[in-house]
Amino acid sequence: MYIFLGLFLGALFTDKQIQGIGTIYIFLVSFLSGAWIDLTLLGETFEKISYALPFVHAIELSRDVLIGNYSAFNLHFWWTIGYAILSLIIAILAFIKICKR
């Protein structure tokens, strides 16, 4: 999913622009995923927004797999795969649009 989003951003911006945008993207993903701070500490609204995005689910999926807890595997897996497919489609459309220029 991150690769497809990176391809999408790379198709839209120049190499000079993508450096700053990439840094902002990495910061937002790490913040919204709950990798560095527990999302419950940031409030209920922020937590709901974070769980609507794929980043929390990717982190939770990797944590569950590493500790061998496969009970919530399907929930996190399908959220992550769904966003990966959506990212792939968006990246393909961006490249098609650029190739038509």
C-alpha positions in Angstrom: 0.0 0.0 0.0 2.8 2.4 0.9 4.6 1.6 -2.4 1.4 2.4 -4.4 0.9 5.6 -2.5 4.5 6.5 -3.1 4.1 5.8 -6.8 1.0 8.0 -6.9 2.8 10.9 -5.2 5.8 10.4 -7.4 3.6 10.6 -10.5 2.0 13.9 -9.3 5.1 15.8 -8.1 8.6 16.5 -9.3 11.7 15.1 -7.5 12.2 18.5 -5.7 8.6 18.6 -4.5 8.3 15.0 -3.4 11.1 15.4 -0.8 9.0 17.7 1.4 5.7 16.0 0.7 7.3 12.6 1.4 8.5 13.8 4.8 5.1 15.1 5.7 3.5 11.9 4.5 5.9 9.8 6.6 5.2 11.9 9.7 1.4 11.7 9.2 1.4 8.0 8.7 3.5 7.4 11.8 1.3 9.7 13.9 -2.0 8.4 12.6 -0.9 4.7 12.9 -0.5 4.8 16.7 3.0 3.6 16.3 4.5 6.2 18.6 1.6 7.1 20.9 -1.5 5.4 22.1 -4.4 6.7 20.1 -6.8 6.7 23.1 -4.7 9.4 24.7 -5.5 11.8 21.8 -9.3 11.7 22.1 -12.2 9.8 20.7 -12.6 11.8 17.5 -8.9 11.4 16.5 -9.1 7.7 17.3 -12.2 7.2 15.1 -10.4 9.1 12.2 -7.3 7.0 12.7 -9.2 3.7 12.6 -11.0 4.7 9.4 -7.6 4.9 7.7 -5.4 1.8 7.0 -2.4 2.8 9.0 -3.6 1.6 12.5 -4.8 -1.6 10.9 -1.4 -2.3 9.3 0.4 -1.7 12.7 -2.1 -3.9 14.6 -1.9 -6.6 12.0 1.9 -6.7 12.3 1.8 -6.7 16.1 -0.7 -9.5 16.2 1.3 -11.6 13.7 4.5 -11.1 15.7 3.0 -12.2 19.0 1.0 -15.0 17.3 -2.5 -13.6 18.0 -4.5 -14.5 14.9 -7.9 -13.8 16.3 -8.2 -10.3 14.8 -6.2 -11.1 11.7 -9.2 -10.9 9.3 -10.4 -7.5 10.5 -7.0 -5.8 10.1 -6.0 -7.8 7.0 -9.0 -6.8 4.9 -8.8 -3.1 5.9 -5.1 -3.1 4.8 -5.8 -5.1 1.6 -8.7 -2.9 0.7 -6.7 0.3 1.0 -3.8 -1.3 -0.9 -6.1 -2.2 -3.8 -7.5 1.4 -3.7 -4.0 2.8 -3.7 -3.0 0.6 -6.6 -6.0 1.8 -8.7 -5.2 5.4 -7.9 -1.6 5.0 -8.8 -2.5 3.3 -12.1 -4.9 6.1 -13.0 -2.2 8.7 -12.1 0.3 7.1 -14.4 -2.2 6.7 -17.2 -3.0 10.4 -17.0 0.7 11.3 -17.0 1.3 9.1 -20.0 -1.5 10.8 -22.0 0.2 14.3 -21.6 
